[in-house]
Amino acid sequence: MERRPVIDMARGVLMATWSCTEDEAWQMLVWVSQHSYIKLHDVAEAVVAATQ
């Protein structure tokens, strides 16, 4: 539960960048996580870090 804010921020970044819905942003994060063998939280952290 403590990692949820980072995931939500990453979803927001994807929604703003790609003009997609919450579900589509979630699916993007999950897809990248599953296909790169990187934990979802780490993918989310990378997305947020790329915006800073």
mmCIF file as Biopython writes it, N, C-alpha, C and O atoms, coordinates in Angstrom:
data_model
#
loop_
_atom_site.group_PDB
_atom_site.id
_atom_site.type_symbol
_atom_site.label_atom_id
_atom_site.label_alt_id
_atom_site.label_comp_id
_atom_site.label_asym_id
_atom_site.label_entity_id
_atom_site.label_seq_id
_atom_site.pdbx_PDB_ins_code
_atom_site.Cartn_x
_atom_site.Cartn_y
_atom_site.Cartn_z
_atom_site.occupancy
_atom_site.B_iso_or_equiv
_atom_site.auth_seq_id
_atom_site.auth_asym_id
_atom_site.pdbx_PDB_model_num
ATOM 1   N N  . MET A ? 1  ? 0.813  -1.199 0.000   1.0 0.0 1  A 1 
ATOM 2   C CA . MET A ? 1  ? 0.000  0.000  0.000   1.0 0.0 1  A 1 
ATOM 3   C C  . MET A ? 1  ? 0.860  1.268  0.000   1.0 0.0 1  A 1 
ATOM 4   O O  . MET A ? 1  ? 0.439  2.302  -0.519  1.0 0.0 1  A 1 
ATOM 5   N N  . GLU A ? 2  ? 2.047  1.192  0.574   1.0 0.0 2  A 1 
ATOM 6   C CA . GLU A ? 2  ? 2.897  2.374  0.638   1.0 0.0 2  A 1 
ATOM 7   C C  . GLU A ? 2  ? 3.489  2.727  -0.722  1.0 0.0 2  A 1 
ATOM 8   O O  . GLU A ? 2  ? 3.963  3.847  -0.919  1.0 0.0 2  A 1 
ATOM 9   N N  . ARG A ? 3  ? 3.467  1.791  -1.654  1.0 0.0 3  A 1 
ATOM 10  C CA . ARG A ? 3  ? 4.010  2.047  -2.991  1.0 0.0 3  A 1 
ATOM 11  C C  . ARG A ? 3  ? 2.946  2.586  -3.937  1.0 0.0 3  A 1 
ATOM 12  O O  . ARG A ? 3  ? 3.263  2.998  -5.052  1.0 0.0 3  A 1 
ATOM 13  N N  . ARG A ? 4  ? 1.727  2.588  -3.518  1.0 0.0 4  A 1 
ATOM 14  C CA . ARG A ? 4  ? 0.613  3.003  -4.369  1.0 0.0 4  A 1 
ATOM 15  C C  . ARG A ? 4  ? 0.736  4.448  -4.869  1.0 0.0 4  A 1 
ATOM 16  O O  . ARG A ? 4  ? 0.417  4.700  -6.031  1.0 0.0 4  A 1 
ATOM 17  N N  . PRO A ? 5  ? 1.181  5.404  -4.054  1.0 0.0 5  A 1 
ATOM 18  C CA . PRO A ? 5  ? 1.291  6.786  -4.562  1.0 0.0 5  A 1 
ATOM 19  C C  . PRO A ? 5  ? 2.203  6.918  -5.779  1.0 0.0 5  A 1 
ATOM 20  O O  . PRO A ? 5  ? 1.906  7.695  -6.687  1.0 0.0 5  A 1 
ATOM 21  N N  . VAL A ? 6  ? 3.291  6.184  -5.812  1.0 0.0 6  A 1 
ATOM 22  C CA . VAL A ? 6  ? 4.210  6.252  -6.954  1.0 0.0 6  A 1 
ATOM 23  C C  . VAL A ? 6  ? 3.525  5.689  -8.196  1.0 0.0 6  A 1 
ATOM 24  O O  . VAL A ? 6  ? 3.655  6.242  -9.288  1.0 0.0 6  A 1 
ATOM 25  N N  . ILE A ? 7  ? 2.805  4.601  -8.027  1.0 0.0 7  A 1 
ATOM 26  C CA . ILE A ? 7  ? 2.098  3.992  -9.155  1.0 0.0 7  A 1 
ATOM 27  C C  . ILE A ? 7  ? 1.011  4.944  -9.659  1.0 0.0 7  A 1 
ATOM 28  O O  . ILE A ? 7  ? 0.830  5.093  -10.868 1.0 0.0 7  A 1 
ATOM 29  N N  . ASP A ? 8  ? 0.299  5.580  -8.748  1.0 0.0 8  A 1 
ATOM 30  C CA . ASP A ? 8  ? -0.736 6.543  -9.154  1.0 0.0 8  A 1 
ATOM 31  C C  . ASP A ? 8  ? -0.131 7.748  -9.873  1.0 0.0 8  A 1 
ATOM 32  O O  . ASP A ? 8  ? -0.709 8.248  -10.838 1.0 0.0 8  A 1 
ATOM 33  N N  . MET A ? 9  ? 1.026  8.216  -9.409  1.0 0.0 9  A 1 
ATOM 34  C CA . MET A ? 9  ? 1.683  9.332  -10.086 1.0 0.0 9  A 1 
ATOM 35  C C  . MET A ? 9  ? 2.104  8.928  -11.495 1.0 0.0 9  A 1 
ATOM 36  O O  . MET A ? 9  ? 1.954  9.703  -12.440 1.0 0.0 9  A 1 
ATOM 37  N N  . ALA A ? 10 ? 2.632  7.713  -11.633 1.0 0.0 10 A 1 
ATOM 38  C CA . ALA A ? 10 ? 3.038  7.232  -12.954 1.0 0.0 10 A 1 
ATOM 39  C C  . ALA A ? 10 ? 1.831  7.130  -13.879 1.0 0.0 10 A 1 
ATOM 40  O O  . ALA A ? 10 ? 1.920  7.480  -15.056 1.0 0.0 10 A 1 
ATOM 41  N N  . ARG A ? 11 ? 0.717  6.658  -13.360 1.0 0.0 11 A 1 
ATOM 42  C CA . ARG A ? 11 ? -0.502 6.594  -14.174 1.0 0.0 11 A 1 
ATOM 43  C C  . ARG A ? 11 ? -0.903 7.990  -14.623 1.0 0.0 11 A 1 
ATOM 44  O O  . ARG A ? 11 ? -1.300 8.185  -15.772 1.0 0.0 11 A 1 
ATOM 45  N N  . GLY A ? 12 ? -0.802 8.962  -13.725 1.0 0.0 12 A 1 
ATOM 46  C CA . GLY A ? 12 ? -1.129 10.336 -14.074 1.0 0.0 12 A 1 
ATOM 47  C C  . GLY A ? 12 ? -0.211 10.890 -15.147 1.0 0.0 12 A 1 
ATOM 48  O O  . GLY A ? 12 ? -0.659 11.595 -16.051 1.0 0.0 12 A 1 
ATOM 49  N N  . VAL A ? 13 ? 1.071  10.573 -15.049 1.0 0.0 13 A 1 
ATOM 50  C CA . VAL A ? 13 ? 2.032  11.022 -16.060 1.0 0.0 13 A 1 
ATOM 51  C C  . VAL A ? 13 ? 1.668  10.429 -17.422 1.0 0.0 13 A 1 
ATOM 52  O O  . VAL A ? 13 ? 1.651  11.137 -18.428 1.0 0.0 13 A 1 
ATOM 53  N N  . LEU A ? 14 ? 1.381  9.143  -17.446 1.0 0.0 14 A 1 
ATOM 54  C CA . LEU A ? 14 ? 1.024  8.490  -18.707 1.0 0.0 14 A 1 
ATOM 55  C C  . LEU A ? 14 ? -0.277 9.054  -19.271 1.0 0.0 14 A 1 
ATOM 56  O O  . LEU A ? 14 ? -0.395 9.245  -20.481 1.0 0.0 14 A 1 
ATOM 57  N N  . MET A ? 15 ? -1.246 9.318  -18.408 1.0 0.0 15 A 1 
ATOM 58  C CA . MET A ? 15 ? -2.519 9.883  -18.860 1.0 0.0 15 A 1 
ATOM 59  C C  . MET A ? 15 ? -2.305 11.260 -19.480 1.0 0.0 15 A 1 
ATOM 60  O O  . MET A ? 15 ? -2.900 11.579 -20.509 1.0 0.0 15 A 1 
ATOM 61  N N  . ALA A ? 16 ? -1.467 12.067 -18.862 1.0 0.0 16 A 1 
ATOM 62  C CA . ALA A ? 16 ? -1.202 13.410 -19.385 1.0 0.0 16 A 1 
ATOM 63  C C  . ALA A ? 16 ? -0.387 13.364 -20.671 1.0 0.0 16 A 1 
ATOM 64  O O  . ALA A ? 16 ? -0.632 14.136 -21.599 1.0 0.0 16 A 1 
ATOM 65  N N  . THR A ? 17 ? 0.577  12.461 -20.720 1.0 0.0 17 A 1 
ATOM 66  C CA . THR A ? 17 ? 1.464  12.374 -21.870 1.0 0.0 17 A 1 
ATOM 67  C C  . THR A ? 17 ? 0.774  11.774 -23.082 1.0 0.0 17 A 1 
ATOM 68  O O  . THR A ? 17 ? 0.923  12.277 -24.195 1.0 0.0 17 A 1 
ATOM 69  N N  . TRP A ? 18 ? 0.033  10.720 -22.878 1.0 0.0 18 A 1 
ATOM 70  C CA . TRP A ? 18 ? -0.551 9.960  -23.984 1.0 0.0 18 A 1 
ATOM 71  C C  . TRP A ? 18 ? -2.050 10.202 -24.164 1.0 0.0 18 A 1 
ATOM 72  O O  . TRP A ? 18 ? -2.667 9.593  -25.038 1.0 0.0 18 A 1 
ATOM 73  N N  . SER A ? 19 ? -2.644 11.077 -23.357 1.0 0.0 19 A 1 
ATOM 74  C CA . SER A ? 19 ? -4.086 11.355 -23.429 1.0 0.0 19 A 1 
ATOM 75  C C  . SER A ? 19 ? -4.901 10.061 -23.395 1.0 0.0 19 A 1 
ATOM 76  O O  . SER A ? 19 ? -5.755 9.817  -24.247 1.0 0.0 19 A 1 
ATOM 77  N N  . CYS A ? 20 ? -4.609 9.249  -22.392 1.0 0.0 20 A 1 
ATOM 78  C CA . CYS A ? 20 ? -5.305 7.976  -22.265 1.0 0.0 20 A 1 
ATOM 79  C C  . CYS A ? 20 ? -6.101 7.939  -20.960 1.0 0.0 20 A 1 
ATOM 80  O O  . CYS A ? 20 ? -5.994 8.834  -20.122 1.0 0.0 20 A 1 
ATOM 81  N N  . THR A ? 21 ? -6.886 6.901  -20.811 1.0 0.0 21 A 1 
ATOM 82  C CA . THR A ? 21 ? -7.694 6.735  -19.607 1.0 0.0 21 A 1 
ATOM 83  C C  . THR A ? 21 ? -6.850 6.105  -18.496 1.0 0.0 21 A 1 
ATOM 84  O O  . THR A ? 21 ? -5.721 5.670  -18.721 1.0 0.0 21 A 1 
ATOM 85  N N  . GLU A ? 22 ? -7.429 6.068  -17.289 1.0 0.0 22 A 1 
ATOM 86  C CA . GLU A ? 22 ? -6.741 5.431  -16.169 1.0 0.0 22 A 1 
ATOM 87  C C  . GLU A ? 22 ? -6.463 3.962  -16.455 1.0 0.0 22 A 1 
ATOM 88  O O  . GLU A ? 22 ? -5.375 3.462  -16.172 1.0 0.0 22 A 1 
ATOM 89  N N  . ASP A ? 23 ? -7.449 3.276  -17.016 1.0 0.0 23 A 1 
ATOM 90  C CA . ASP A ? 23 ? -7.281 1.856  -17.325 1.0 0.0 23 A 1 
ATOM 91  C C  . ASP A ? 23 ? -6.198 1.630  -18.376 1.0 0.0 23 A 1 
ATOM 92  O O  . ASP A ? 23 ? -5.412 0.689  -18.267 1.0 0.0 23 A 1 
ATOM 93  N N  . GLU A ? 24 ? -6.154 2.478  -19.377 1.0 0.0 24 A 1 
ATOM 94  C CA . GLU A ? 24 ? -5.131 2.339  -20.415 1.0 0.0 24 A 1 
ATOM 95  C C  . GLU A ? 24 ? -3.742 2.591  -19.836 1.0 0.0 24 A 1 
ATOM 96  O O  . GLU A ? 24 ? -2.790 1.889  -20.178 1.0 0.0 24 A 1 
ATOM 97  N N  . ALA A ? 25 ? -3.623 3.585  -18.966 1.0 0.0 25 A 1 
ATOM 98  C CA . ALA A ? 25 ? -2.338 3.873  -18.326 1.0 0.0 25 A 1 
ATOM 99  C C  . ALA A ? 25 ? -1.905 2.694  -17.457 1.0 0.0 25 A 1 
ATOM 100 O O  . ALA A ? 25 ? -0.731 2.324  -17.441 1.0 0.0 25 A 1 
ATOM 101 N N  . TRP A ? 26 ? -2.853 2.112  -16.742 1.0 0.0 26 A 1 
ATOM 102 C CA . TRP A ? 26 ? -2.562 0.945  -15.907 1.0 0.0 26 A 1 
ATOM 103 C C  . TRP A ? 26 ? -2.074 -0.215 -16.774 1.0 0.0 26 A 1 
ATOM 104 O O  . TRP A ? 26 ? -1.100 -0.888 -16.434 1.0 0.0 26 A 1 
ATOM 105 N N  . GLN A ? 27 ? -2.753 -0.440 -17.890 1.0 0.0 27 A 1 
ATOM 106 C CA . GLN A ? 27 ? -2.372 -1.530 -18.786 1.0 0.0 27 A 1 
ATOM 107 C C  . GLN A ? 27 ? -0.971 -1.306 -19.371 1.0 0.0 27 A 1 
ATOM 108 O O  . GLN A ? 27 ? -0.222 -2.263 -19.569 1.0 0.0 27 A 1 
ATOM 109 N N  . MET A ? 28 ? -0.618 -0.049 -19.647 1.0 0.0 28 A 1 
ATOM 110 C CA . MET A ? 28 ? 0.732  0.243  -20.134 1.0 0.0 28 A 1 
ATOM 111 C C  . MET A ? 28 ? 1.777  -0.141 -19.092 1.0 0.0 28 A 1 
ATOM 112 O O  . MET A ? 28 ? 2.780  -0.779 -19.412 1.0 0.0 28 A 1 
ATOM 113 N N  . LEU A ? 29 ? 1.537  0.248  -17.852 1.0 0.0 29 A 1 
ATOM 114 C CA . LEU A ? 29 ? 2.480  -0.075 -16.783 1.0 0.0 29 A 1 
ATOM 115 C C  . LEU A ? 29 ? 2.610  -1.588 -16.610 1.0 0.0 29 A 1 
ATOM 116 O O  . LEU A ? 29 ? 3.719  -2.110 -16.492 1.0 0.0 29 A 1 
ATOM 117 N N  . VAL A ? 30 ? 1.495  -2.276 -16.595 1.0 0.0 30 A 1 
ATOM 118 C CA . VAL A ? 30 ? 1.495  -3.725 -16.422 1.0 0.0 30 A 1 
ATOM 119 C C  . VAL A ? 30 ? 2.214  -4.394 -17.592 1.0 0.0 30 A 1 
ATOM 120 O O  . VAL A ? 30 ? 3.009  -5.311 -17.385 1.0 0.0 30 A 1 
ATOM 121 N N  . TRP A ? 31 ? 1.945  -3.945 -18.817 1.0 0.0 31 A 1 
ATOM 122 C CA . TRP A ? 31 ? 2.564  -4.550 -19.994 1.0 0.0 31 A 1 
ATOM 123 C C  . TRP A ? 31 ? 4.083  -4.410 -19.937 1.0 0.0 31 A 1 
ATOM 124 O O  . TRP A ? 31 ? 4.812  -5.377 -20.158 1.0 0.0 31 A 1 
ATOM 125 N N  . VAL A ? 32 ? 4.553  -3.199 -19.639 1.0 0.0 32 A 1 
ATOM 126 C CA . VAL A ? 32 ? 5.999  -2.971 -19.568 1.0 0.0 32 A 1 
ATOM 127 C C  . VAL A ? 32 ? 6.605  -3.832 -18.462 1.0 0.0 32 A 1 
ATOM 128 O O  . VAL A ? 32 ? 7.662  -4.434 -18.648 1.0 0.0 32 A 1 
ATOM 129 N N  . SER A ? 33 ? 5.940  -3.888 -17.323 1.0 0.0 33 A 1 
ATOM 130 C CA . SER A ? 33 ? 6.436  -4.682 -16.210 1.0 0.0 33 A 1 
ATOM 131 C C  . SER A ? 33 ? 6.553  -6.157 -16.582 1.0 0.0 33 A 1 
ATOM 132 O O  . SER A ? 33 ? 7.571  -6.793 -16.309 1.0 0.0 33 A 1 
ATOM 133 N N  . GLN A ? 34 ? 5.531  -6.685 -17.192 1.0 0.0 34 A 1 
ATOM 134 C CA . GLN A ? 34 ? 5.516  -8.111 -17.527 1.0 0.0 34 A 1 
ATOM 135 C C  . GLN A ? 34 ? 6.482  -8.465 -18.649 1.0 0.0 34 A 1 
ATOM 136 O O  . GLN A ? 34 ? 7.070  -9.546 -18.639 1.0 0.0 34 A 1 
ATOM 137 N N  . HIS A ? 35 ? 6.649  -7.579 -19.606 1.0 0.0 35 A 1 
ATOM 138 C CA . HIS A ? 35 ? 7.492  -7.895 -20.753 1.0 0.0 35 A 1 
ATOM 139 C C  . HIS A ? 35 ? 8.964  -7.543 -20.556 1.0 0.0 35 A 1 
ATOM 140 O O  . HIS A ? 35 ? 9.813  -7.935 -21.357 1.0 0.0 35 A 1 
ATOM 141 N N  . SER A ? 36 ? 9.260  -6.813 -19.503 1.0 0.0 36 A 1 
ATOM 142 C CA . SER A ? 36 ? 10.653 -6.475 -19.231 1.0 0.0 36 A 1 
ATOM 143 C C  . SER A ? 36 ? 11.153 -7.155 -17.959 1.0 0.0 36 A 1 
ATOM 144 O O  . SER A ? 36 ? 12.310 -6.997 -17.573 1.0 0.0 36 A 1 
ATOM 145 N N  . TYR A ? 37 ? 10.267 -7.914 -17.314 1.0 0.0 37 A 1 
ATOM 146 C CA . TYR A ? 37 ? 10.614 -8.609 -16.075 1.0 0.0 37 A 1 
ATOM 147 C C  . TYR A ? 37 ? 11.109 -7.642 -14.997 1.0 0.0 37 A 1 
ATOM 148 O O  . TYR A ? 37 ? 12.043 -7.941 -14.253 1.0 0.0 37 A 1 
ATOM 149 N N  . ILE A ? 38 ? 10.465 -6.485 -14.934 1.0 0.0 38 A 1 
ATOM 150 C CA . ILE A ? 38 ? 10.759 -5.470 -13.919 1.0 0.0 38 A 1 
ATOM 151 C C  . ILE A ? 38 ? 9.496  -5.300 -13.082 1.0 0.0 38 A 1 
ATOM 152 O O  . ILE A ? 38 ? 8.391  -5.263 -13.624 1.0 0.0 38 A 1 
ATOM 153 N N  . LYS A ? 39 ? 9.651  -5.199 -11.795 1.0 0.0 39 A 1 
ATOM 154 C CA . LYS A ? 39 ? 8.493  -5.045 -10.918 1.0 0.0 39 A 1 
ATOM 155 C C  . LYS A ? 39 ? 7.737  -3.768 -11.265 1.0 0.0 39 A 1 
ATOM 156 O O  . LYS A ? 39 ? 8.330  -2.758 -11.647 1.0 0.0 39 A 1 
ATOM 157 N N  . LEU A ? 40 ? 6.423  -3.835 -11.125 1.0 0.0 40 A 1 
ATOM 158 C CA . LEU A ? 40 ? 5.550  -2.718 -11.478 1.0 0.0 40 A 1 
ATOM 159 C C  . LEU A ? 40 ? 5.969  -1.437 -10.764 1.0 0.0 40 A 1 
ATOM 160 O O  . LEU A ? 40 ? 5.996  -0.364 -11.367 1.0 0.0 40 A 1 
ATOM 161 N N  . HIS A ? 41 ? 6.292  -1.554 -9.492  1.0 0.0 41 A 1 
ATOM 162 C CA . HIS A ? 41 ? 6.695  -0.379 -8.725  1.0 0.0 41 A 1 
ATOM 163 C C  . HIS A ? 41 ? 7.947  0.266  -9.314  1.0 0.0 41 A 1 
ATOM 164 O O  . HIS A ? 41 ? 8.053  1.492  -9.359  1.0 0.0 41 A 1 
ATOM 165 N N  . ASP A ? 42 ? 8.888  -0.549 -9.764  1.0 0.0 42 A 1 
ATOM 166 C CA . ASP A ? 42 ? 10.119 -0.023 -10.348 1.0 0.0 42 A 1 
ATOM 167 C C  . ASP A ? 42 ? 9.852  0.661  -11.690 1.0 0.0 42 A 1 
ATOM 168 O O  . ASP A ? 42 ? 10.475 1.674  -12.009 1.0 0.0 42 A 1 
ATOM 169 N N  . VAL A ? 43 ? 8.936  0.113  -12.462 1.0 0.0 43 A 1 
ATOM 170 C CA . VAL A ? 43 ? 8.543  0.750  -13.722 1.0 0.0 43 A 1 
ATOM 171 C C  . VAL A ? 43 ? 7.915  2.109  -13.416 1.0 0.0 43 A 1 
ATOM 172 O O  . VAL A ? 43 ? 8.232  3.106  -14.065 1.0 0.0 43 A 1 
ATOM 173 N N  . ALA A ? 44 ? 7.027  2.142  -12.429 1.0 0.0 44 A 1 
ATOM 174 C CA . ALA A ? 44 ? 6.363  3.389  -12.051 1.0 0.0 44 A 1 
ATOM 175 C C  . ALA A ? 44 ? 7.381  4.425  -11.580 1.0 0.0 44 A 1 
ATOM 176 O O  . ALA A ? 44 ? 7.284  5.599  -11.937 1.0 0.0 44 A 1 
ATOM 177 N N  . GLU A ? 45 ? 8.339  4.002  -10.794 1.0 0.0 45 A 1 
ATOM 178 C CA . GLU A ? 45 ? 9.381  4.935  -10.312 1.0 0.0 45 A 1 
ATOM 179 C C  . GLU A ? 45 ? 10.163 5.514  -11.499 1.0 0.0 45 A 1 
ATOM 180 O O  . GLU A ? 45 ? 10.496 6.698  -11.505 1.0 0.0 45 A 1 
ATOM 181 N N  . ALA A ? 46 ? 10.450 4.682  -12.492 1.0 0.0 46 A 1 
ATOM 182 C CA . ALA A ? 46 ? 11.201 5.147  -13.655 1.0 0.0 46 A 1 
ATOM 183 C C  . ALA A ? 46 ? 10.393 6.168  -14.458 1.0 0.0 46 A 1 
ATOM 184 O O  . ALA A ? 46 ? 10.949 7.146  -14.957 1.0 0.0 46 A 1 
ATOM 185 N N  . VAL A ? 47 ? 9.101  5.945  -14.579 1.0 0.0 47 A 1 
ATOM 186 C CA . VAL A ? 47 ? 8.238  6.885  -15.308 1.0 0.0 47 A 1 
ATOM 187 C C  . VAL A ? 47 ? 8.227  8.226  -14.585 1.0 0.0 47 A 1 
ATOM 188 O O  . VAL A ? 47 ? 8.380  9.276  -15.209 1.0 0.0 47 A 1 
ATOM 189 N N  . VAL A ? 48 ? 8.046  8.187  -13.276 1.0 0.0 48 A 1 
ATOM 190 C CA . VAL A ? 48 ? 8.009  9.435  -12.497 1.0 0.0 48 A 1 
ATOM 191 C C  . VAL A ? 48 ? 9.368  10.132 -12.549 1.0 0.0 48 A 1 
ATOM 192 O O  . VAL A ? 48 ? 9.431  11.352 -12.698 1.0 0.0 48 A 1 
ATOM 193 N N  . ALA A ? 49 ? 10.444 9.374  -12.427 1.0 0.0 49 A 1 
ATOM 194 C CA . ALA A ? 49 ? 11.790 9.960  -12.455 1.0 0.0 49 A 1 
ATOM 195 C C  . ALA A ? 49 ? 12.089 10.613 -13.789 1.0 0.0 49 A 1 
ATOM 196 O O  . ALA A ? 49 ? 12.820 11.602 -13.846 1.0 0.0 49 A 1 
ATOM 197 N N  . ALA A ? 50 ? 11.536 10.074 -14.858 1.0 0.0 50 A 1 
ATOM 198 C CA . ALA A ? 50 ? 11.780 10.637 -16.195 1.0 0.0 50 A 1 
ATOM 199 C C  . ALA A ? 50 ? 11.130 12.002 -16.357 1.0 0.0 50 A 1 
ATOM 200 O O  . ALA A ? 50 ? 11.513 12.759 -17.249 1.0 0.0 50 A 1 
ATOM 201 N N  . THR A ? 51 ? 10.180 12.327 -15.535 1.0 0.0 51 A 1 
ATOM 202 C CA . THR A ? 51 ? 9.501  13.618 -15.645 1.0 0.0 51 A 1 
ATOM 203 C C  . THR A ? 51 ? 10.156 14.685 -14.789 1.0 0.0 51 A 1 
ATOM 204 O O  . THR A ? 51 ? 9.832  15.866 -14.910 1.0 0.0 51 A 1 
ATOM 205 N N  . GLN A ? 52 ? 11.067 14.281 -13.930 1.0 0.0 52 A 1 
ATOM 206 C CA . GLN A ? 52 ? 11.675 15.247 -13.022 1.0 0.0 52 A 1 
ATOM 207 C C  . GLN A ? 52 ? 12.996 15.748 -13.538 1.0 0.0 52 A 1 
ATOM 208 O O  . GLN A ? 52 ? 13.641 16.571 -12.888 1.0 0.0 52 A 1 
#
